[in-house]
Each structure stands twice: as structure tokens, then as C-alpha cells.
Amino acid sequence: MGNNNEYKKKQRFSIRKYNFGIGSILLGSFILLSNPNVMHAAENNITMNENAQETIMIESLTTSTEFQTSINSSINLLLQSSNSNNEIKVTNLPSGLSFDGTNQVITGEFTTIGTYTINVTAVDNVTSEEKNYQFTFNVSTIETSTEVATTEEATTEEATTEEATTEEATTEEATTEEATTEEATTEEATTEEATTEEATTEEATTEEATTEEKKQQQKKQQQKKQQQKKQQQKKQQQKKQQQKTRLQKKQQQKTRQQKKRQQKKRQQKTRQQKKQQKKLSQLNQL
């Protein structure tokens, strides 16, 4: 009988705890949805809500102002100034983001991991005075989940205050078990994220190495082709020179032969002339 009573008490406590947990989650989500998005730039680290427009005063921006966000998350950040005459300009935005000067809104989606320093310039259209501000975007792969932590803390506090002394032991055991399971899951998640990040970095380095090797191979192939072309050009030039020398030799031989022929003709003429002279001399003697 005693064991049955204890089992019934535990069962009642688990049902109450479940009901309190659901109620606290609904209440926390209602509070978060009912309040507008308000950002305080005086803080060092600011977590941004995805798919919701954020507004911030540029006069409160400092170099230590840092917006925490995750990769592939969209942004809709409205920049406002206390001086209505100010014209706001934004430079040094990362890839995926753009600034609309008419509406003074930064929109887009983060595509790469890293920290990016953004420059904001406010120009007074009346006095032409310029003021410069800076802030940073810290883009990571881990998404912060503060809402879950607050709801879990609310459920544990409500459950511990409303239960009796006999049920407090069971609540402490349940909370310790939940804490250990949550710590184990967070550790597993962090280790998995670390391994995935290491795998991605290794893949990126291997891909870079392969691309560099390909580039080097292409350069070597191009150099070989250029050398082959140069060798071919040299061979062609040598052949042309050889042909020229052969033609010159042939022409020289032809000129020599022509000279020899001319000399023979001359000799023959002289001989004939001599013969004729002899005949004439003989005739005269007679």
C-alpha cells in the first residue's frame, strides 16, 4: 500500500509539472510576441531576431557594439538618427547585404561566417557636419536560444515553490536528471558542431589545395605549350634559312655556268675571226 501511495504522488507531481511547464511556455511566448523589438546599442553583445525588423539609433553605436547572428539568417535593420536633418550612409557591408538610402534600412542574408566592421556616416544637410560611427556583425553557425532557457527556468521555479516537502525530493531528483540530460545534449551538440566545422574547414582547405594544384598544372601545361611553339618556330626559321642558302647556291652555280658559256662563245668567235684573217691574208698574197 505504501508503495502505491508513493507511486500515485509521483504521478500527480509529474502531471502538475507538465501542466505548469506548458503554461509557462505559453505565457513566455505571449510576452515575447506582444513586446516590440527594441535594441540597446549600449550593450556589447546584441542578439538579432530573424525575420523581424529591428530599429537602432546611430548615436548609440560604438566600436564595441556587436550584433550576434547566424549564417543564412535574414536581417532587416532600420537606422534612425535623433537629428532629422541627417543623411545616413553605410559602407563596408559584407556580401549578401545592401543598404537602402531612402528608407535607411539594411537588408539581406548572411552568406559567410566571420566578423564584419560596418561604417556609418551621418551628414547634416543643413550644417554639412559629418559624424562617423562603427559597429560589427558577428556571424556564426550557432543560433542562440534564450527563450527556451527562460521558459525552463520559469517551470522549475514554479514547480519547486508549489510542491510539498514530501514531493520536494522527487522534484530535486527530476530536476537534476533533466539538468544532466540537458548538459549531455548541449555537449553532444557542441561536439557535433565542432566536428562539422572542422570537417568544413578541412574540406575548404583540401578544395583550395586542389584548386591551387590545378592552377599550377595549367601554368605548367601553358609553359610547355609555349616552349613547344618556340621550338617549332625556331625549326621553321632554320628550314627557311636552309632553303635560302640552297637557292643562293643554285643561283651562283647558274651564274657561273652562264659565264663559262659566254667565255666559250667569245673564244669561238675569236678563233673564227683569226681563221678569216688568215684566209684573207692568203688570198692577198696570191
LUMMAR-512977 format. One line per field, with one value per residue: x, y negated, z negated of N, C-alpha, C, O, CB in turn. Coordinates in steps of 0.02 Angstrom, whole numbers. Each point is the difference from the previous one (the first is absolute). Glycine has a CB too. Layout:
! residues N
n_u: X	...
n_v: Y	...
n_w: Z	...
ca_u: X	...
ca_v: Y	...
ca_w: Z	...
c_u: X	...
c_v: Y	...
c_w: Z	...
o_u: X	...
o_v: Y	...
o_w: Z	...
cb_u: X	...
cb_v: Y	...
cb_w: Z	...
//
This chain:
! residues 286
n_u: 42	143	-2	-141	54	124	-90	-93	125	56	-138	-14	143	-28	-134	75	113	-101	-72	134	46	-128	8	147	-29	-119	83	121	-90	-77	137	49	-133	-9	152	-13	122	45	151	50	101	23	23	155	-120	-122	-48	-33	-149	52	-99	36	16	134	-59	164	-25	113	4	27	132	110	95	-106	-123	25	-142	22	-32	13	78	-134	-41	-86	79	-148	143	-132	156	-104	99	-58	4	-164	151	45	11	6	137	-20	164	12	-150	85	-22	-159	-15	-81	17	-162	106	-159	4	146	3	157	-100	90	-16	133	55	101	-11	36	-17	-79	87	-162	96	-143	52	-114	21	-65	-87	57	153	30	-3	70	-64	109	-117	107	-126	89	-117	56	-40	-6	-43	-78	-159	44	-108	-8	-135	68	49	-144	-71	105	-20	-159	11	95	-92	-134	66	55	-139	-94	90	-59	137	-50	50	155	42	-66	66	146	-24	-54	124	108	-70	-2	155	42	-86	63	150	-30	-55	125	104	-74	2	156	35	-89	71	146	-34	-58	131	94	-84	14	158	20	-84	86	136	-50	-47	141	74	-86	27	157	-1	-78	107	120	-67	-22	153	46	-91	58	150	-30	-62	127	97	-84	8	157	17	-87	86	135	-57	-41	144	67	-92	37	154	-14	-74	113	110	-79	-13	153	40	-93	64	148	-37	-58	129	92	-84	7	157	11	-87	89	132	-58	-38	146	64	-91	43	150	-16	-72	110	114	-75	-13	153	40	-88	67	146	-34	-58	129	94	-82
n_v: 60	-61	27	-72	-133	-8	17	-122	-97	29	-30	-142	-42	31	-88	-126	4	-3	-130	-82	31	-62	-130	-35	15	-101	-109	-5	-19	-124	-76	18	-59	-132	-55	-91	91	-92	15	-49	-57	18	158	13	73	-76	168	-70	51	91	-111	-164	-139	9	-154	-18	-156	7	-54	160	17	31	51	86	5	172	2	147	31	149	-14	-55	-151	-81	-121	-72	-108	-117	-78	-86	-122	-37	-67	13	-40	165	11	149	5	161	-5	150	81	139	20	-43	-168	-88	-126	-10	-147	11	79	-61	178	55	90	123	130	-23	60	9	63	-158	-87	-88	-127	-46	-135	-53	-131	-71	-93	-106	8	-122	19	84	81	132	66	117	95	116	99	124	64	96	79	121	113	-66	-41	-81	116	-163	92	124	-87	-57	142	65	-117	18	154	-21	-111	86	129	-73	-73	133	116	16	-11	117	-85	-45	147	-19	-145	57	117	-100	-96	115	55	-143	-23	133	-32	-146	54	106	-109	-97	116	41	-150	-14	135	-41	-141	66	96	-117	-88	120	24	-150	-4	133	-57	-133	81	91	-125	-71	130	6	-151	17	128	-78	-116	100	71	-137	-38	135	-21	-144	51	111	-105	-92	119	39	-147	-2	134	-53	-132	82	87	-126	-64	132	3	-148	30	125	-84	-109	104	61	-139	-32	133	-31	-140	58	102	-113	-85	121	28	-150	-1	126	-63	-127	83	78	-130	-57	126	-5	-148	30	117	-89	-110	102	50	-142	-29	126	-42	-141	55	95	-116	-88	111	9
n_w: 0	20	156	18	-69	95	130	-41	-23	145	67	-69	51	152	-1	-62	108	122	-54	-19	150	63	-88	43	157	-6	-80	103	127	-69	-24	150	68	-91	37	141	32	-144	84	-152	136	-167	47	30	68	96	-6	150	-47	134	64	-80	96	-104	-19	-18	-46	129	-158	-38	113	-118	105	-95	124	-1	96	-90	168	9	133	70	-92	117	-60	-8	-57	1	9	-106	14	-146	152	64	63	-1	165	-91	100	-40	47	-10	72	-35	146	-26	-8	109	-95	54	11	-15	-135	-66	60	-32	114	-11	-40	-102	152	-132	-147	-34	-114	123	-78	47	41	-77	100	-107	149	-122	155	-100	0	149	-165	75	-136	54	-69	2	-9	19	90	-134	159	-127	86	-138	50	-145	-41	-92	27	-71	-123	-31	3	-101	-108	2	-33	-125	-68	7	-63	-132	-41	0	-88	-146	-54	99	130	-60	44	139	24	-23	103	109	-13	15	131	66	-29	73	129	13	-8	114	99	-21	29	133	49	-21	78	124	9	-4	121	89	-20	42	131	46	-22	86	120	0	12	120	84	-16	51	131	38	-13	94	112	0	20	124	73	-16	68	126	28	-3	108	98	-6	36	128	56	-11	82	119	14	12	117	84	-9	53	128	38	-4	95	109	0	30	124	69	-14	75	122	23	3	112	93	-6	44	127	50	-5	89	114	11	20	124	75	-9	61	127	34	0	107	103	-3	37	126	61	-12	86	120	13	11	122	86	-8	57	135
ca_u: -42	44	31	-51	-10	57	-6	-53	26	45	-39	-33	50	22	-54	1	60	-12	-47	34	48	-37	-26	55	23	-49	3	61	-6	-47	36	50	-33	-37	46	34	72	37	71	40	69	49	26	54	-24	-72	-24	-49	-55	-8	-65	-34	35	31	16	54	23	71	40	19	48	71	42	-11	-67	6	-62	9	-47	24	5	-61	-56	-15	5	-39	22	-17	44	-32	42	-36	-2	-39	35	56	-4	40	35	29	50	36	-48	22	-38	-67	-36	-3	-29	-47	11	-63	-34	50	-8	48	-35	39	10	71	21	65	14	54	-17	3	-5	-42	10	-60	15	-59	16	-52	-13	-3	66	49	44	3	17	12	-15	19	-24	22	-42	35	-40	24	-44	-41	-55	-14	-70	-11	-69	-9	29	-44	-60	19	10	-66	-33	32	-15	-69	-10	31	-34	-68	-3	10	67	8	9	59	54	-10	13	72	27	-21	37	70	2	-11	60	53	-17	8	71	26	-21	38	69	0	-12	61	50	-20	12	72	23	-24	41	66	-7	-8	64	45	-22	18	72	15	-24	48	62	-12	-4	68	37	-25	27	70	4	-18	56	53	-21	6	71	23	-26	39	66	-7	-11	63	43	-25	18	71	10	-24	48	59	-17	-2	69	31	-26	30	70	-1	-18	57	51	-22	7	71	20	-27	39	65	-9	-12	64	40	-28	17	72	8	-25	49	59	-18	-2	70	30	-28	28	69	-1	-19	57	50	-24	6	72	20	-28	37	65	-10
ca_v: -60	-59	-10	-27	-71	-38	-2	-48	-68	-16	-10	-65	-52	-4	-32	-71	-29	-5	-55	-63	-13	-24	-68	-49	-9	-43	-67	-31	-16	-56	-62	-17	-22	-63	-57	-16	12	-59	17	-48	2	-10	66	22	54	-5	54	-25	44	10	-15	-53	-63	-29	-72	-20	-69	1	-35	46	49	-7	52	63	26	61	34	72	32	64	3	11	-34	-63	-59	-59	-47	-69	-48	-64	-51	-49	-61	15	-26	44	49	57	40	62	31	60	54	64	26	22	-55	-62	-55	-42	-67	-37	26	7	68	51	63	52	65	14	59	25	-6	-45	-64	-53	-68	-41	-72	-41	-71	-44	-66	-50	-35	-73	-25	43	32	73	40	69	50	68	58	62	59	62	53	65	55	20	-45	-5	16	-27	8	66	-2	-36	40	56	-26	-15	62	29	-42	9	68	7	-40	22	70	12	24	70	1	-38	47	24	-56	-9	53	-12	-58	19	43	-42	-40	41	16	-60	-11	50	-18	-59	20	36	-48	-39	43	11	-61	-8	47	-23	-57	24	34	-50	-34	45	4	-63	-1	48	-28	-52	33	29	-54	-26	49	-4	-61	11	45	-38	-44	42	19	-58	-12	51	-17	-57	24	39	-48	-33	48	7	-60	3	50	-28	-50	35	27	-55	-21	52	-8	-59	15	45	-40	-42	42	17	-60	-9	50	-21	-57	27	36	-50	-31	48	3	-62	3	47	-34	-50	35	24	-58	-21	51	-9	-62	15	41	-43	-44	42	11	-62	-11	46	-24	-59	23	27
ca_w: 0	-4	65	46	-16	26	73	17	-12	54	62	-5	7	70	38	-17	30	71	11	-13	55	60	-14	-1	69	35	-28	23	72	7	-20	51	61	-10	-5	63	0	-22	-6	-38	26	-54	-18	44	43	13	42	47	15	72	31	-37	9	-59	6	-43	7	18	-50	-54	25	-17	30	-36	14	40	14	6	46	27	72	38	-33	31	-43	19	-51	16	-33	-13	-31	-39	41	60	59	17	54	-23	51	-28	44	-23	-14	27	58	-17	-31	38	-38	36	-27	-8	-59	-54	-25	22	11	34	-33	-11	38	-23	-71	-17	-32	51	-28	43	-9	7	3	-3	28	-12	62	-12	-19	36	-49	6	-59	18	-51	20	-38	32	5	-15	32	-20	19	-58	-13	-71	-18	-67	-19	-30	-67	-45	-13	-42	-68	-29	-19	-59	-58	-20	-25	-65	-52	-14	-22	-72	-19	22	72	18	16	69	47	6	42	69	28	11	59	59	10	28	70	40	8	47	68	22	15	64	54	12	32	70	38	8	51	66	20	19	65	52	11	35	69	33	12	53	63	20	22	66	49	11	40	68	30	14	57	59	16	28	67	44	12	47	67	25	19	62	54	14	34	68	37	15	53	63	21	25	66	48	14	42	67	30	17	59	58	16	31	68	41	13	50	65	25	21	63	51	14	38	68	34	16	56	61	18	27	67	44	13	43	68	27	18	60	56	14	33	68	36	11	52	62	19	23	67
c_u: 44	33	-50	-11	57	-4	-52	24	46	-37	-35	50	23	-54	-2	58	-9	-47	32	49	-35	-25	55	26	-47	4	62	-3	-47	35	50	-32	-34	47	32	75	37	72	36	72	52	28	54	-24	-76	-19	-57	-53	-9	-71	-40	41	25	15	54	19	75	44	22	50	71	39	-8	-69	6	-67	14	-54	31	-1	-67	-62	-10	1	-42	12	-13	45	-36	48	-44	-7	-36	33	57	-17	49	29	34	48	29	-48	26	-44	-67	-43	2	-35	-44	4	-64	-38	45	-5	55	-38	47	6	75	19	66	9	58	-26	12	-12	-36	11	-66	19	-66	21	-60	-9	-2	70	57	52	-5	19	4	-13	21	-36	19	-57	43	-43	31	-50	-48	-54	-16	-73	-12	-71	-11	27	-47	-62	16	11	-67	-35	30	-16	-72	-11	29	-37	-67	-4	15	69	11	13	62	58	-6	13	74	31	-17	40	73	6	-9	62	55	-14	9	74	30	-18	38	72	3	-10	63	54	-17	13	74	26	-22	41	69	-3	-7	65	49	-20	19	74	19	-22	47	65	-9	-4	68	41	-23	28	74	10	-17	57	57	-17	6	73	28	-23	39	70	-2	-10	66	48	-22	17	74	15	-22	48	64	-12	0	70	37	-24	30	72	3	-16	58	55	-19	8	73	25	-24	40	69	-5	-12	65	45	-23	18	74	13	-21	51	62	-13	0	70	35	-24	28	73	5	-16	58	55	-19	9	73	26	-23	38	70	-5	-14
c_v: -63	-15	-29	-74	-43	-5	-50	-71	-21	-14	-68	-57	-9	-34	-75	-35	-10	-59	-68	-17	-27	-71	-52	-13	-45	-72	-37	-19	-58	-66	-21	-26	-66	-60	-13	13	-64	22	-55	5	-11	66	21	52	-4	58	-26	53	4	-14	-51	-64	-27	-74	-18	-73	0	-37	45	53	-17	56	67	29	58	34	74	29	63	-2	19	-30	-68	-57	-56	-53	-72	-47	-68	-48	-48	-67	16	-25	45	45	56	37	59	28	62	55	66	22	27	-54	-62	-53	-42	-70	-39	23	11	68	43	66	49	63	13	66	30	-13	-49	-62	-56	-68	-44	-74	-36	-73	-39	-70	-46	-41	-76	-27	37	29	75	31	73	46	68	51	63	51	61	58	67	53	19	-53	-1	12	-21	12	66	0	-35	40	58	-24	-16	63	30	-40	10	68	6	-39	29	72	4	28	72	4	-37	47	24	-55	-11	53	-12	-57	17	44	-41	-42	41	17	-61	-14	49	-18	-61	17	38	-48	-40	42	13	-62	-11	47	-22	-60	22	34	-50	-37	45	7	-63	-2	48	-26	-56	30	28	-53	-30	49	-2	-61	10	46	-36	-46	40	21	-58	-15	51	-15	-58	22	39	-46	-34	47	10	-61	0	49	-27	-53	32	29	-54	-23	50	-5	-60	13	45	-39	-44	41	18	-60	-13	48	-20	-57	23	35	-49	-35	45	4	-62	-1	46	-32	-52	32	25	-57	-23	49	-9	-62	10	40	-42	-46	38	10	-63	-15	46	-23	-61	17	28	-55
c_w: 0	67	50	-13	28	75	23	-10	56	64	-1	11	73	42	-14	34	74	15	-12	56	61	-12	2	70	38	-25	25	73	11	-16	54	64	-9	-4	67	-7	-16	-11	-35	23	-54	-23	50	50	6	46	43	12	75	21	-40	8	-67	13	-50	15	13	-51	-57	22	-23	33	-35	12	49	5	12	46	27	76	30	-34	33	-51	29	-54	23	-41	-5	-35	-39	37	66	63	23	59	-17	60	-34	52	-33	-22	28	59	-24	-32	45	-43	46	-31	-11	-63	-59	-33	30	5	34	-42	-5	34	-23	-74	-11	-36	50	-34	51	-17	15	-3	1	22	-12	64	-10	-14	36	-48	6	-66	20	-59	29	-44	39	0	-14	25	-17	23	-55	-9	-74	-13	-72	-24	-36	-71	-49	-17	-46	-72	-33	-23	-63	-63	-23	-31	-70	-54	-19	-27	-75	-13	23	75	22	19	72	50	8	43	73	31	13	61	64	15	31	73	45	11	51	71	26	17	66	58	15	34	73	42	12	54	69	24	22	69	56	14	37	73	38	17	56	68	24	26	70	54	15	42	72	36	19	60	65	22	33	71	49	16	49	71	30	22	65	60	20	38	72	43	18	56	68	26	29	70	53	18	44	72	36	23	62	64	22	35	71	47	17	53	70	30	25	68	58	21	43	73	40	20	60	66	24	32	72	51	19	48	73	33	23	65	62	20	38	74	43	17	55	69	26	27	71	50
o_u: -14	7	18	-8	-11	15	10	-15	-3	17	-2	-14	8	16	-7	-7	20	10	-10	7	25	5	-11	18	22	-4	-3	22	12	-11	5	27	-4	-21	17	26	0	12	-11	33	59	55	0	15	-35	27	-45	15	-4	-47	-61	62	-38	18	1	-1	38	59	48	22	20	-29	14	-16	28	-32	38	-59	58	-33	-39	-56	49	-7	-5	-40	27	2	-26	47	-57	-44	24	-17	30	-55	60	-35	27	-16	-11	13	30	-52	-3	-61	47	-39	21	-23	-4	-25	-23	-3	14	-29	51	-37	37	-32	15	-27	47	-60	53	-49	22	2	-30	35	-44	44	-56	46	6	22	58	57	-54	43	-43	17	7	-14	21	-43	51	-50	58	-52	-48	16	-8	-43	1	-12	-37	-31	-9	-22	-40	-20	-8	-31	-36	-11	-12	-37	-31	-2	-20	-54	32	39	56	34	20	39	49	27	24	44	42	21	29	47	34	19	34	45	24	20	41	41	19	28	45	32	18	35	43	23	21	41	38	17	27	44	31	17	36	43	21	20	42	35	16	28	44	26	16	37	41	20	22	42	33	15	29	42	22	17	40	38	17	24	43	28	15	33	41	20	18	39	34	14	27	43	25	16	36	40	16	19	43	32	14	30	42	22	17	38	37	15	25	41	27	12	30	40	18	18	40	34	13	26	42	24	15	36	39	16	20	41	31	13	30	41	21	17	40	37	11	24	46	-9
o_v: -48	-58	-42	-39	-53	-53	-37	-44	-56	-46	-35	-49	-56	-38	-40	-55	-51	-37	-47	-58	-48	-42	-55	-56	-45	-46	-59	-54	-41	-50	-59	-45	-39	-55	47	6	-48	49	-59	49	12	2	-23	-5	-1	6	-35	60	-50	11	3	2	-5	-19	26	-21	31	15	-15	41	-58	45	52	53	-7	13	18	-12	15	-43	37	19	-34	12	-8	-5	-23	5	-26	22	-13	-40	41	23	-12	28	-11	14	-7	6	13	35	-1	-31	36	7	-10	17	-22	-11	-41	-42	15	5	-3	23	-18	9	-11	51	57	-48	-2	-6	-3	-9	-7	-18	10	-21	13	-31	14	-34	-38	-48	-19	12	28	-25	25	-15	10	-12	-4	1	10	18	12	-15	36	-59	53	-22	42	5	4	29	25	1	18	34	12	0	24	29	6	7	32	23	-8	19	-44	12	18	46	3	-16	3	13	-13	-15	10	4	-21	-7	11	-10	-23	0	6	-20	-19	6	-3	-25	-11	8	-10	-24	0	5	-21	-20	6	-5	-25	-8	8	-14	-23	-1	3	-21	-16	8	-4	-23	-7	9	-15	-21	5	3	-21	-12	10	-7	-22	-2	10	-16	-18	7	1	-23	-8	10	-8	-21	3	7	-20	-15	9	-3	-22	-4	9	-13	-18	6	3	-19	-9	10	-8	-24	0	7	-18	-18	8	0	-25	-10	8	-11	-22	1	4	-22	-17	6	-6	-23	-7	8	-13	-21	2	0	-24	-13	7	-12	-27	-6	3	-21	-23	4	-7	-30	-12	13
o_w: 36	20	41	48	29	28	48	41	24	37	51	34	24	46	47	27	28	48	39	19	31	45	26	17	35	40	17	20	44	34	16	32	48	18	35	-56	39	-35	12	-15	12	-28	57	59	-50	55	-24	3	35	-38	-2	-4	-48	56	-56	58	-37	-5	-35	-41	0	31	30	-27	54	-51	46	-10	-14	30	-30	16	18	-60	60	-47	50	-61	49	-33	19	-16	39	55	52	4	-8	49	-55	59	-59	-49	54	13	-50	-4	38	-45	53	-56	-46	-38	-55	-62	60	-50	29	-49	49	-12	16	-28	39	-14	32	-35	57	-59	52	-47	40	-30	22	22	49	33	-7	19	9	-36	37	-57	60	-58	58	-44	32	-32	14	29	12	-4	-31	38	-46	-60	-49	-45	-55	-57	-44	-47	-60	-53	-43	-53	-60	-49	-43	-57	-58	-23	-29	46	18	23	58	45	37	54	56	41	44	58	51	40	50	58	47	42	56	55	41	46	58	48	41	52	59	44	43	57	53	41	49	59	49	41	53	57	44	44	58	54	42	50	59	49	42	55	57	45	46	58	53	43	51	59	49	44	57	56	44	47	59	52	43	53	59	48	46	58	56	45	50	60	50	44	55	58	46	47	59	56	43	51	59	49	45	57	56	45	49	59	50	44	54	59	49	46	59	55	43	51	60	50	44	56	58	45	48	59	53	44	53	59	47	46	58	55	42	49	60	48	40	59
cb_u: -77	14	59	-47	-52	56	25	-72	-7	69	-13	-70	29	53	-60	-48	50	8	-83	-18	47	-40	-77	13	31	-71	-60	40	10	-85	-18	48	-12	-67	5	-113	-14	-115	7	-111	-103	-115	-110	66	132	-27	79	71	-52	138	60	-112	-32	33	-119	44	-131	-93	-110	-134	-93	0	67	96	-79	152	-90	112	-109	-9	160	107	-27	-63	122	-49	62	-122	129	-159	143	84	83	-85	-60	93	-92	-37	-9	-87	38	82	-126	95	110	108	-19	37	78	-54	112	18	-56	-1	-140	128	-161	100	-147	28	-76	76	-87	123	-23	8	85	-89	153	-108	153	-96	133	-20	-70	-138	-105	-74	42	-12	-14	69	-104	126	-117	161	-128	109	-92	113	137	81	-39	137	-4	99	2	40	124	64	-6	72	120	23	9	103	97	2	35	112	78	16	3	-162	-59	-110	-142	-76	-44	-112	-132	-43	-51	-136	-106	-25	-79	-142	-66	-23	-106	-128	-34	-50	-133	-102	-21	-78	-138	-63	-20	-110	-125	-32	-42	-133	-91	-14	-85	-137	-55	-25	-116	-113	-23	-47	-134	-79	-15	-86	-131	-43	-29	-125	-104	-17	-63	-135	-60	-14	-99	-123	-30	-40	-130	-89	-11	-77	-133	-48	-20	-113	-110	-15	-50	-131	-72	-10	-92	-127	-34	-31	-122	-91	-9	-68	-133	-57	-13	-104	-121	-23	-40	-128	-86	-8	-74	-128	-39	-19	-112	-108	-14	-53	-132	-68	-10	-93	-124	-31	-32	-120	-96	-11	-66	-132	-57	-16	-104	-121	-27	-41	-122	-88	-13	-34
cb_v: 111	84	137	151	86	91	157	128	73	116	159	98	82	141	147	81	104	161	124	78	139	160	106	93	158	146	99	118	160	126	91	132	157	119	-21	-92	139	-101	127	-42	-53	-105	54	-19	74	-133	122	-133	21	75	113	81	-20	132	-52	141	-73	-8	-89	-59	79	-100	-139	-93	-107	0	-123	18	-127	104	-6	86	95	48	41	75	105	28	86	35	23	96	-85	-28	-102	-31	-77	-3	-96	18	-126	-108	-81	63	-9	105	56	45	20	110	42	28	39	-129	-11	-83	-41	-97	56	-114	-105	29	120	47	47	90	22	111	0	112	9	99	37	28	137	60	-12	-81	-126	14	-108	-22	-78	-30	-62	-23	-65	-68	-89	-34	5	120	-32	-59	56	-91	-75	25	-24	-108	-51	25	-58	-101	-3	15	-90	-85	13	-7	-92	-96	83	9	-94	-10	5	-75	33	69	-40	-38	70	38	-55	-1	85	6	-48	48	80	-25	-24	81	50	-46	16	92	2	-47	53	76	-29	-13	86	46	-47	23	89	1	-44	63	72	-38	-15	85	32	-53	34	86	-10	-41	67	56	-48	-5	85	12	-54	43	74	-29	-29	77	40	-53	12	84	-10	-49	54	65	-41	-14	82	25	-56	31	81	-22	-42	68	51	-52	-3	85	10	-49	46	75	-30	-21	81	36	-50	23	90	-5	-41	65	66	-37	-4	90	25	-49	41	83	-21	-33	78	58	-42	11	92	16	-39	64	81	-22	-10	89	53	-34	37	94
cb_w: -97	-140	-64	-43	-133	-123	-44	-73	-148	-91	-42	-114	-141	-60	-50	-137	-116	-35	-74	-142	-75	-17	-96	-132	-37	-26	-118	-105	-16	-63	-138	-81	-17	-78	-155	83	46	-19	93	-85	96	-8	-110	-150	16	-70	-62	52	-144	36	49	-80	150	-88	94	-64	-40	125	64	-8	99	-142	2	-59	-73	15	3	-106	44	-132	21	29	-127	145	-97	110	-90	86	-4	26	73	-88	-91	-124	-90	-124	94	-154	128	-130	109	13	-53	-126	112	-11	-153	155	-130	83	102	163	131	43	-71	-5	-21	109	-6	-98	79	142	-59	112	-147	124	-125	69	-21	-4	21	-65	66	-148	-10	-80	-103	84	-88	157	-115	141	-109	98	-109	7	53	-70	81	-129	62	-51	146	-52	127	82	146	157	106	104	155	146	95	126	163	126	99	140	160	114	102	112	143	-59	-118	-115	-45	-122	-157	-95	-89	-153	-140	-85	-111	-163	-118	-83	-145	-156	-95	-100	-159	-135	-82	-119	-163	-110	-92	-145	-154	-95	-102	-161	-133	-87	-129	-162	-110	-91	-149	-150	-92	-115	-163	-132	-91	-135	-161	-109	-97	-154	-147	-94	-119	-164	-126	-93	-145	-159	-107	-105	-159	-139	-94	-128	-164	-119	-99	-151	-154	-102	-115	-164	-134	-96	-137	-163	-110	-105	-156	-147	-97	-129	-164	-125	-95	-148	-157	-105	-109	-163	-138	-96	-130	-165	-117	-104	-157	-151	-103	-120	-165	-129	-98	-144	-162	-109	-109	-161	-146	-95	-129	-166	-122	-97	-151	-156	-101	-113	-162	-133	-95	-134	-159	-109
//
